[in-house]
Amino acid sequence: MMAGEVAETSPRRPRWQMLIGSTAILQQEDFRGLWLGRLLSHAGMNAVLYTLLVLVVRGTGTAASVKSALFITAYILPTAALGTVSGVLVDRLPKHLVLCVMNIGRLGLMLILLVSDTGLWTIYGVALLLAITTQFASPAEAAAVPQLVRPEQFTTANSVNNLGGLVAQVVGFAVLPPLFLNTVGPRPLFFVAAVLFGAAAAVFLGIRSLGGREVDLDQTIDAVREVRKQFAQAWEVLSRDFRAYMSVIIVVLASTTALVATALMPRFAEEVLDIPVRNAVFVFLPAGIGVLAGLRLVQWLERRVEKSWLVGAGFCLLAASFICLALTTTFAAMLEGINPFAVFDPGPFGETSARIVVTVMISTVAAFSFSVVGVASRSLVNERMPLDIQGRIFAAQVVLTNLASIPPILLAGLLSALFGVGPVLFLFVIVIVGVAGWTLARAAARPALRLDVDGY
């Protein structure tokens, strides 16, 4: 082969493609629309939720962990009533319409924030209504991937989607809230978020591949009436597949751990790091490097390791990371005492800087492992589950995550005010790891799943 032929068959890839390991996935128009719509809507959601959380805990002192726990509970509570309904409707309705309507609803909520006060009950109410839109949008986004890409592209597509989520986190957490809260205040931010939601709605509406299905209103109404039966059927199919079933359970437990840690974040920032809550995002921002590394490596790993093993290994690393985060003060004291050749007096790191450095390092590893778990699990479900039930499966995953999270979030908020963040986080991670082991043992013992374990 001549050098010119090599150049033609192996063109140099742009840098962003090198980062995510993709050459053509974003060249597909409809998938690019899904990616862009998610980027816009998630950036707006992240900015609004973080701003509302800051408004809730501002000036509350030791009550910050309790109020943040109540705020997160208000956000995840609607899944108890709407989780099963949303999954059935997502499987029955055109997904581009579902996503469009949900973002229009979010735009309307931003208008409410613009014209009303930002009192505590208003914030809790808006958080609850935003959660309702997410309960429909999240499973629709996840279940849309198999309609837009080929099976061999599932891992790449989910990785690229998560990259968009990372960009949305940077914009929504580290750019917009600090910029607006430290200058002109929250109301102009709500206006920007409304623009983002409106743009996302328009982008979603234009994804033609998600709108080809004819809607039978009678069958849809009947399906909603029999929502428990419809949901149970999807869960039964999932429960027959050991790898897909355990991957969903592991994601639920990993997400629960992350939600508990998020609820403790305001208290952690003030108690452990001794920094204002509004600036805590800058400490956790470098964790984006871990997310990016996870998105890049998961595609290389899944060609060498079975996806279910990736999910399990990622969860173990995540649990270890949160245990280390609970021991931040211990590791920081060790780091503070390092003084090679007695060059520094008393040492290169002070107490606060050492704790921040340790937090950055641990949170980066946690972000990496959570990224691997999320991509590998979602790709596994995309591959092994029928397309017409994936909306219900992803909705069930959200329901289980949020319902499982409510008691520990509220309990963690109360206990952290009494005993501190570190011991409470350590205790909850140990409990969640125990639940994971117990669930794995029970699932492996079931006759319907043993065949899948032994005869993949």
N, C-alpha and C positions, 0 to 999 in steps of 0.2 A: 504493500500500500504506500502511495506517495504521500509526502508531507501535506500537499494541498488537500488530498482526500481526507486525511486525519482532521485537518482544520474544518472541513465541511461537515464531518460526522460528529465532531465533538466541539461545538462552538463554546466559546467562553461564556460562562453564566454570570449574570449580574450578581452583585454582592448580596442582595436580599435573598436571591434564590440559593446562594451558597449557605446562608444562615439557616434556612428552613429545609434544605435538601429537596427542593422542588424545581422542576424545569418548565412545567406547562400548566400546572393546576389552576393558576390564576389567569391563564390565557383563555380559559373556558368562561364564556360570558356570564352564564347563569350562576356558576359557582362564585365568580368574582362579585356578582351582585349580592349573593348571600353573605360573602365575607365583608363587603363594604357596609351593608346594612347592619350586620352585627357590630362592626367597629363603631359606627355612628351611635347606635342605640346603647351599646354597653358603655361607651365613653360618657354619654349623657346620664345613664343610670348610676355609674360609679361616682360621678361628680355630685349628683344630687344626694345620693345616700350618704356619702362622706360628709357633705355639708350639713345635712340634717342631723347626723350623729354628733358633729362638733357643736351644733346649736343646742342639742339636748344636754350634753355633758358640760358645757361651758360654765365655769364658776361653781361647780357642784362639789368640788373637793373629794372627800372620801365616798360620796354617793355616786361618783362617776361610773363605777362598775355596775351598780344596780340600775342606773338609768340607761346605760348602754345595753344591758341585758334586756331590759323592758323594750327598748327600741328594736333590737334584733328580733325579739319574740313577736312584736307587732308586725314585723316584716314577714316572718315565716309562718305566722298563724293561719292565713287563709288556705293553706294546703290541706288542713284538716277537713275543710268543707268542699273544696273545689278540685282537689287532686285527681280523683277518679273521673270527674266530669271533663276536666281539661284533656286528659289522655284520650278519652273516647272521641271528643270533638276534633282533636288534632288529627286522629286517624281517619276521620270522616270528611273533614272540610279541606278545601285547598289551603295549603300551608302558607302561601304568599298572602292570602286574604287575612288569615289569622294574625300573621306578623304585622301586616299593615294596620289592622284595626287596633291591635295592642299598642302600637306606637302612637297612633292618633289619641288613644286614651291617655297615654303618658303626657302627650302635649297638653291635653286638657287639664291634667293635674298641675302642670307647671303654671298654667294661667291662674289656677286657684291660688297657688303660692304667691303669685305676683300681686294679686289683688287683696289678699287676706293677711292677717298677722302671722307671725311664726311662733305662736304660743305652743306649749308642750303638747296639748291635745290635738292641735292642728297638725303638728309634725307626726304624731303617732297615727293619726287618721290617714294622712297622705302616704305614709310608709305602708300601711295596710293595703291601700288601694294600688300602690305600685307593685306590691307583692302579688296581687291578683293578676296583673298584666304579665308578670314574670312567670306565673304558674302556667299560663298558656303559651307564652313565647318560648320558654326554654325547651320544652319537649318538641315544639315545632321546628326550632333551629336544629336540634340534634337529629330528628327523624328526616329532615330535608336532605341531608348529605347523600344517602343512598339513591335519591332521585336525580342527583346532579352529576355524580361521578361513577366511574367503574369500580367494581369490588377491589381490584388491586390498588386502587387509589385511596381507599378508606383511611389508612393510617396517615398518608400525606395530607389528605383533606382535613382531617381532624387536627393535625399538627399545625397546618396553616391557619385554621380557625382559631386555635389557641394562641398563635402568634398575634392575630388580630385582637384577641382578648388581652394579651399583654400590652399592646399599644394602647388599648382602651383604658387599661388600668393606669398606665403612666399619665395619659392625658386626664383621665377622670379623677385620679387621686393626687398626683404630684404636680400637675400644671394648673388646672382650672381652680380647684378650691383654695390653694394657697394664694394664687394671684388675686382672686376676687375677695376672699375673706380678709386679706391684709390690706386691701385698697378700698374698693367701692362697696363691698358688702355682698350679701347673698342674693339679693333680688336680681341684679344683672346676670348672675350665674344661672338663675332659673330661666331667664329669657334665652340665654345661649343653649341651655339644655332643651328648651322647647324647639329651637331651630334644628338641633341635632335629631330630635325625635321625628320632626316633620320630614326631614330629609331621608331618614331611615325608612319611614312609611312609604315614601315615593319610590325608593330603591327596591324595597320588597315587592311592591305592587307590580314592578316591571319584570319580575323573574317568571318568565313564561312556563318553564318546565315544572313549576310547582302549581300551576293553575289548570292543568289539562283535565283534571278529574271532574266528572259531572256529579253534582250534589243532589242526592235524593233526600228531600226534606223529610218525607215520611219515615224513611229508614233511619235518618239521623235522629229524629225525635224519639223513635222507638228504641234506638240504641242508648239515648240518654236516660230513658225510662228504665232500661235494663242495665244501667251503668255498672252496677256491682257484678252482674253476670259477665258483661263484656270485659271488665277489668280482671275478673277472676280467670277468665279464659286465657288472657295474655300472660298472667302470672303463672298459670299452670304450664304453659308452653315454656316459659323461662325456667321454671323450677325443674324441668326435665333435663336441662343442660347444665351440668355441674360447673363448667368453666364460665359460661355466661352468667349463671346465677351467682356464683361467688364473686365475680368481678363487680356485679352491681352492689352486692352487700359490702364489699371492701370500699367501694367509692362512697357509699352511704356513711360508713364509719370514718373514713378519711375526711369527708366533708363535715361531719359532726365535730371532729376534733378541731378542724380549722375554724368552724363557727364559734366554738367555745373560746379558742384563742383570740378570735376577733372581738368577742364580747369583753375579754379581759385586757385588750390592747390599751384602752384609755388609762386603766389602773396601772398597767405595766409601764406605760410611758412616764407616769408621774412618780410611781413608787420605786421602780428599778432604775430607769434611765434618767429621771429627774429633768424631764423636758416637757414643754407644753404639748397638749394632745394634738393641737393643730399642726405641729411640726413633726409628729411621730412618723408621718408618711415618708419623710426623707430618710429615716433610719431603715425603713423596710423597702425603700425603692430599689437598692442594689439587688434585692432578691429577684428582680427581673432577669438578671444574668442567669440565675438558676433556672427560671422558666424557659429562657431561650436555649440553654444547654439541654434541658429535658426534651424540648421540641425537636432539637437537632439530633440528639442521640437516640431517641426512641425509635426513629425510622431505621437506624443502623442496628439497634438491638433486636427489633422485632423480626429481622431477617435471620437472626442467629438464636433467639430464645423465644419459646412459645409465649404468646401474649398473656396467658393466665399467670405464668411465672413472673412476667414483668410486673403485673398488677400486685402480686404478693410481695415481691422484693421491694417495689416502690413503697408499699404500705409499711413494711418493716423499717425502711430508712426514714420514712416520715415520722413514725412513732418515736424512733430514736432521736430525731431532730427536736421534737417537742419536749422530750425528756431533758435534753441538753438545754433547751430554752428555759425550762423551769429551774435549771441550775446555773443560770447566767451569772449570778453574783459569785458563785464558787469559781467558775472558770475565769471570770474577770479578775478576781483576786489573784489567781495564779498568773494571769497575763501581766497584771500590775507589778508583780514581784520579779518579773524577768528584767534583768539588767546586765546584758553581756559585757564582760570586761570592765564592769563598773564605770561605763562611759557616762551614764546619766545619773543625775542626782535629784530626786530619789529613784527615778525610773522613767522610761520613755512614755508611759501611759499613766494618767491620773485615774481616779476611781470612775468618773463618768465616762471618759473616753474609752477606757478598757471595757466597760459594759456595753457601750455602743458598738465597738469593734466586734465583740463576741456575738452580740445580737445580729449584726449584719452577716457574719459568717454562718451562723446557725440558720437564720431565716433563708439564706440563699440555698442551703442544702435542702431545707424543707420545701421550698418552692420547686426545686428540681424534682424531688421525689413526687410531689403532688401533681406536677405536670406529666410525669411518666405514667402515674396511676390513671389520670383522667383520659389521656389519649389512648393508652392501651385498652382500657376498659370499654370506651365508647367504640373503638374499632372492632373489638371482639363482639359486642352486641350487634353492630352493623353487619358483621359477617355471618353470624350464627342464627340470628332471629329473623323471622319473616317480616317483610317490609310493612305489611298492613297492621302489625301490632307494635311496631317500635315506638310510636308516639305514646302508647299506654305504658310501655316498659320504662321509657325515660321519665314519664310523668310519675310513675310509681317510685322511681329512684329519688325524684325531688320530694315526693310526699314522705317517703321513709326518712330521708335526710332531715327534713324540717321537723317532723313529728318526733323523731329520736333526739333532736337537738334542743327542743323547748325545755324539758326538765333540767338537763345539765347546764344549759345557758343560765336559766334563772337561779339554779343552785350555786353555780360557779360565781355569779355576781354577788350573791349573799355571802358565800363563804370567803371570797377574796377580801371582802370588806372586814372580815373578822380575823382571818389567818394570813392574809397576804397572797400575792399572785402565784409565786413559785410553788408552794406546797399544793395549792388547789390544782394548778395545771398538771403537776406531776401525778396527782391522784387520778385525775380524769383520764390521762393518757394510759395509765396502767389498767384502769377499768375497761377502756375501749379495746385495748389489746386483748384482754381476757375475753371480751364479748366476741372478738374476731376469731379467737381460737375455739371457743365453744361452738360458734356457728359453723366453722369449718368441720369440726368433728361430727356434728349432727348431720350436715349435708353429705359428708363422705359415707355416713352410715346408712343413708336412705337407699333402698334397693333401686329406685328409679334413677339415682344419680351414680351408683357404683359402676354401672356399665359405661357411662361416659368417662369416669375416672380411669378405668382400666383399658377401655377400647376406643381411644380418641381417634 
